[in-house]
């Protein structure tokens, strides 16, 4: 889902949602989305983009990235570049952007051990979300 909302003054607020399986640490997903939001031209660095978890579904978590676009006239280019960046960052870290579904319970438990958390993202996300 992508949506735009005009804000006071110049620019608008943009949202994009990704659904990622529970086998990926939430702090890693937050960090990757924030990393992808750092470089698109036309995306404001202030106020800082942020990530919210908007749903805990049966098979995946829904993450919503919110950022401000400077110039409404180039919003499609800005959001397209953001989506390209999201794909590139997720590919770089080996995380599939897919909503997993299955027909039967897996033989092994599906959870993320603390050893698999990406510590580089944890501190940044905790600071960003004031957790």
C-alpha positions in Angstrom: 0.0 0.0 0.0 1.3 3.4 -0.8 -0.5 6.6 0.1 0.2 10.3 0.2 -1.1 13.1 2.4 -0.4 16.8 1.9 1.2 18.5 4.9 1.3 22.1 6.0 3.8 24.1 3.9 5.6 22.3 1.1 5.7 18.6 0.6 3.6 15.6 1.6 3.7 12.6 3.8 4.3 9.2 2.0 3.7 5.7 3.3 4.7 2.3 2.0 4.0 -1.0 3.6 6.0 -4.3 3.4 5.0 -7.6 4.9 7.8 -9.8 6.2 7.7 -13.2 7.8 8.3 -13.7 11.5 11.6 -15.4 10.8 13.3 -12.0 10.2 14.0 -10.0 13.4 11.8 -6.9 13.6 14.8 -4.7 14.4 16.5 -5.8 11.2 13.4 -4.9 9.1 13.1 -1.5 10.8 16.8 -0.9 10.1 16.7 -2.0 6.5 13.7 0.2 5.8 15.3 3.2 7.4 18.5 2.5 5.5 16.6 2.4 2.2 15.0 5.8 3.1 18.3 7.6 3.4 19.2 8.2 -0.2 16.1 8.8 -2.5 16.2 12.3 -4.0 13.3 14.3 -2.8 12.9 12.4 0.5 13.3 14.7 3.5 15.8 13.7 6.2 13.9 15.9 8.7 11.6 15.0 10.2 13.2 11.6 10.1 11.5 8.7 8.4 10.1 6.2 10.8 8.8 2.6 10.8 5.7 1.3 12.6 4.5 -2.2 12.9 0.8 -2.0 11.8 -0.3 -5.6 12.0 0.8 -9.0 13.4 -0.9 -11.3 11.0 -0.9 -15.1 11.0 2.1 -15.5 8.8 3.9 -12.1 8.7 4.3 -8.7 10.3 3.2 -5.6 8.4 5.7 -2.7 8.5 4.8 0.8 7.5 7.6 3.3 6.5 6.5 6.9 6.8 8.6 9.7 5.3 8.1 13.2 4.0 8.5 14.0 0.3 9.8 17.5 -0.5 8.2 18.1 -3.9 4.8 16.7 -4.7 5.5 17.0 -8.4 8.2 14.3 -8.3 6.5 12.1 -5.7 6.2 9.1 -8.0 9.9 9.2 -8.9 10.8 9.6 -5.2 8.6 6.7 -4.2 9.8 4.5 -7.1 13.4 5.2 -6.0 12.5 4.3 -2.4 11.0 1.0 -3.5 14.1 0.2 -5.6 16.2 1.0 -2.5 14.1 -1.2 -0.3 14.5 -4.1 -2.8 18.2 -3.6 -3.0 18.7 -3.4 0.8 16.6 -6.5 1.5 18.5 -8.4 -1.2 21.8 -7.3 0.2 20.8 -8.8 3.6 19.2 -11.9 2.1 15.6 -11.0 3.3 12.7 -12.0 1.1 10.0 -9.4 0.5 7.2 -12.0 0.5 4.2 -12.7 2.7 4.7 -16.4 3.5 1.8 -18.8 3.6 1.9 -22.5 4.3 -0.5 -25.4 4.3 0.9 -27.3 7.3 2.9 -26.6 10.4 6.6 -26.7 9.9 8.5 -29.5 11.6 10.8 -27.1 13.4 9.8 -24.0 15.4 10.0 -20.8 13.5 11.6 -18.1 15.6 14.6 -15.9 15.5 17.3 -16.6 18.1 19.1 -13.6 19.6 22.3 -14.7 17.9 20.7 -14.0 14.6 19.6 -10.5 15.4 21.5 -7.9 13.5 23.0 -5.9 16.3 24.0 -3.0 14.0 20.3 -2.3 13.5 19.1 -2.8 17.1 20.8 0.3 18.6 19.7 2.5 15.7 16.1 1.3 15.8 15.8 1.6 19.6 17.1 5.1 19.4 14.9 6.1 16.5 11.7 4.6 18.1 12.7 5.7 21.6 12.2 2.2 22.9 
